[in-house]
Amino acid sequence: MASLTITPGRPLKGTIRVPGDKSVTHRAIILTALAEGLSQVTDYCRGEDCLNTMRAFQSLGVRIEETPEQLTVHGKGMWGLTEPFGPIDCGNSGTGIRLMAGLLAGQDFFTVLTGDESIRRRPMGRVVKPLRAMGATIAGRKGGELAPLAITGTRLKGMSYVSPVASAQIKSSLLFAALYADGLTTISEPRLSRDHTERMFAYFGIPFHRDGCTVRIEGRPSIRWSGKTVVVPGDLSAAAFFLVGASIVPDSDVTVLSVGMNPTRTGLLDILRQMGAHIEVLNSREEAGEPVADLRVRSMPLRGVQIGPEQIPQTIDEFPILCVAAAVAEGETVITGAEELRVKESDRIATMATELRAMGARIEERPDGMVIQGLGRKGANGTLTGATCASYGDHRVAMSVAIGALTAAQPTQIQNTDCIETSFPNFDRKLLELLTDSVKRL
């Protein structure tokens, strides 16, 4: 297993690009595969999660040609998928397995969806239950609560579903199932979750209606959408590590190019600004229905804030790196309503509390969040203490600890960092690029 050693003492300086948005890449692959004819997906995320979704559609009979810069997808139309010869491995991707479950529930063939050890522990009942209410035939461990999921495709019926949580994965799984269902499907959630699926539906011309936190869609649409070029914006969740890093490491100045600015994803920017971060939004534009901009961030002392349930859906993936920001801020940060984080790739409340405590942070863990007593920024060799840390096989925990280590007084070693490939290949090189550029400028 790989490990990563972080030696602190230098600012972050320079201009970089981050991998394409993971959430957008999953959906782009799905909708181009269901399109009629040729599509290109450019600047896509080459993390293992998205590559597993690409391989899944190849196993379903879709021809996809891959280069580092672009996927060329030979779409087979809405009814063109074919039964795979074996189980589909979704790897570590909760998005992949849950969206695929919805899509495959309405096909006319049998499929098995599985994944790695982490995926086989994560809750699947949250999509299996409503899909069964639409008529889906899905079996799995613990009655379908856990993967592998065995899906016998059948004709679905539309329904009205009120989700107990704001979850883009649940909503999107049901939207893909609704495409193959008879009649109207209505999906409501308590707060608006990420709307990448709805934006991409609109981009491809798939009819639906959204009213606040409710989406309605008529199944089996007569429209057949044609192939398109999808330019994937940079992943704000990946940029988050450098936005926080440049905020908390003194004398830093970093610009991240072409970052997705979807308003259902920008909670991180709102919270960081509330904490006192200096972030500029430059060159705003739109790509494939998604707002995009360049982000410039310069170091500033941060202060503790209150992060409540209404902010969690827009910051769900950025929680680990926000914990780092809070740990080195001045004052107290209180996070509530974040119990969903206990069923991610790891229990992110427990894992971040454990690892930051090992680095000297003062954290009280609570069932739905935590209270962090910020240590305050005290100079280039910072506030945290170097330590040997674990990643728990969670890519976001590993990268967050690496950024926190930049503020420590001693080197930090992070063990089992292979998991970073899930979403951010060459993260260590990007980080080194900014540190090297800071040396050039000094």
Secondary structure, 3 states (H helix, E strand, C coil): CCEEEECCCCCCEEEEECCECHHHHHHHHHHHHCCEEEEEEECCCCCHHHHHHHHHHHHCCCEEEECCCEEEEEEECCCCCCCCCCCEECCCCHHHHHHHHHHHHCCCCEEEEECCCCHHHCCCHHHHHHHHHCCCEEEEEHHHCEEEEEEECCCEECCEEECCCCCHHHHHHHHHHHCCEECEEEEECCCCCCCHHHHHHHHHCCCCEEECCEEEEECCCCCCCECCEEECCECHHHHHHHHHHHHHCCCCEEEEEEEECCCCCCHHHHHHHHCCCEEEEEEEEEECCEEEEEEEEECCCCECCEECHHHCCCCCCCHHHHHHHHHCCEEEEEECCCHHHHHCCCCHHHHHHHHHHHCCCEEEEECCEEEEEEECCCCCCCCCCCCEEECCCCHHHHHHHHHHHCCCCCCEEEECCHHHHHCCCCHHHHHHHHHHHHHHHC
